C-alpha cells in the first residue's frame, strides 16, 4: 500500500539519546516558550524547547508521522514551513525548508 509519506535515511525514530553531537548549528533557547504548531490543518499551542535556523524541538501531545509537513509560528514571525524529523517521548524534532 502506497503512502504519501516517505522515510529518508536520516529521518528515523529516535529511541536512544545522542552519543555525540552531529548538529551543524547551535540550538538556542527561544525568547518565547510557546509557539503555534500546524499539523494536518489543525493549529495547536505547543511548548517550544529550542530553535535554530534549520529546525526546532517542541513538546506535543500527539504523534505525527516522521516526514509529515508542518508549519510553526513563533512570536509573530513569518510562518516556518518544514517537516517532522523525529519523535520521542512527547517531543518532536522539526526541520525547516
HELIX and SHEET records of a PDB file:
SHEET    1   A 7 UNK A  34  UNK A  39  0                                        
SHEET    2   A 7 UNK A  42  UNK A  52 -1                                        
SHEET    3   A 7 UNK A  55  UNK A  59 -1                                        
SHEET    4   A 7 UNK A  91  UNK A  96 -1                                        
SHEET    5   A 7 UNK A  80  UNK A  88 -1                                        
SHEET    6   A 7 UNK A  69  UNK A  73 -1                                        
SHEET    7   A 7 UNK A  34  UNK A  39 -1                                        
END                                                                             
